[in-house]
Amino acid sequence: MEVSNSAPCALGNGCISINLHIQPRASRNRVTGIHGNALRIALTSPPVDGEANRACREFLSELFSVPKSSVMIKSGEASRHKKVIVTDEKPERIRDIVMSFAELEKCAPPETGK
């Protein structure tokens, strides 16, 4: 796999590895930006009995338009910091989606703190 310390994802052979930072108990499921070298995702489910992991897989499945069986949590099942593997015929397509969130964050106006 391509390795990068600053990118939230790395391409492999027919798959992509994505670093995630999960925020449980949010008001809605959504990508909220980039946190360090991870894609930051807010999920409505609590981090209890694997509910957040299940919600994470379902959300990523919908976000990337892949079957749930194509999303595997490789590490961090009991942590907010996770590494997921997504298999797809064109993992570059998924990388482009992930990187579009990084680009949007660069273009976003700074928060004023009000």
C-alpha positions in Angstrom: 0.0 0.0 0.0 1.1 3.6 -0.5 2.0 5.1 2.8 1.6 8.7 3.7 1.8 10.2 7.2 -0.5 13.1 6.3 -3.1 11.6 4.0 -6.2 10.0 5.6 -6.0 7.1 3.1 -3.7 4.8 1.2 -4.4 2.7 -1.9 -3.7 -1.0 -2.0 -4.5 -3.8 -4.5 -8.2 -3.5 -5.0 -8.8 -1.8 -1.7 -8.2 1.4 0.2 -7.2 1.9 3.8 -8.8 4.9 5.6 -7.9 6.4 8.9 -11.0 7.6 10.8 -11.7 9.7 13.9 -15.2 8.9 15.1 -17.4 11.3 17.1 -20.3 9.2 18.6 -23.7 10.5 19.8 -23.9 13.2 17.1 -27.1 14.8 15.9 -26.7 13.2 12.5 -24.4 10.9 10.6 -22.0 12.9 8.4 -18.4 13.6 7.5 -17.3 16.6 9.5 -13.8 17.2 8.0 -10.3 16.0 8.6 -8.7 15.5 12.1 -4.9 15.2 11.8 -4.4 12.4 9.3 -7.9 11.0 9.7 -11.3 11.5 8.1 -13.6 12.8 10.9 -17.0 11.2 11.0 -19.9 12.1 13.3 -22.3 9.2 14.1 -25.6 9.3 15.9 -25.1 5.9 17.6 -23.4 5.6 21.1 -20.1 3.7 21.5 -21.8 0.8 23.2 -22.0 -2.9 22.3 -20.5 -2.3 18.8 -23.3 0.1 17.8 -20.9 2.8 16.6 -18.9 0.3 14.6 -22.0 -1.0 12.9 -23.2 2.5 12.2 -19.7 3.4 10.9 -19.7 0.5 8.4 -23.2 1.3 7.2 -22.4 5.0 6.8 -19.2 4.3 4.8 -21.1 1.8 2.7 -23.6 4.4 1.7 -21.0 7.2 1.4 -18.9 5.2 -1.0 -21.8 3.3 -2.7 -20.3 -0.2 -1.8 -21.9 -3.2 -0.1 -21.5 -3.3 3.7 -19.5 -6.5 3.2 -16.9 -4.3 1.4 -16.2 -2.3 4.6 -14.0 -3.9 7.3 -12.7 -2.3 10.5 -9.1 -3.4 10.6 -8.2 -1.8 13.9 -9.6 0.4 16.6 -12.9 -1.4 17.2 -12.9 -0.1 20.8 -11.5 3.4 20.0 -12.5 6.6 18.3 -9.5 6.2 16.1 -10.1 3.4 13.5 -8.5 2.1 10.4 -11.0 0.7 7.9 -10.4 -1.2 4.7 -12.8 -0.7 1.8 -12.6 -3.1 -1.2 -13.8 -1.8 -4.6 -13.0 -2.4 -8.2 -11.8 1.2 -8.4 -10.3 2.2 -5.1 -9.1 5.4 -6.7 -12.8 6.5 -6.8 -13.0 6.1 -3.0 -9.7 7.9 -2.5 -11.1 10.8 -4.6 -14.2 11.0 -2.4 -12.1 11.0 0.8 -9.7 13.6 -0.6 -12.6 15.8 -1.7 -13.4 16.3 2.0 -9.8 17.3 2.7 -10.0 19.8 -0.1 -13.3 21.2 1.1 -11.9 21.8 4.5 -9.0 23.8 3.0 -11.5 26.0 1.2 -13.8 26.5 4.2 -13.8 29.9 5.9 -12.3 29.8 9.4 -14.8 29.6 12.3 -15.2 32.8 14.2 -15.9 31.1 17.6 -19.2 32.9 18.1 
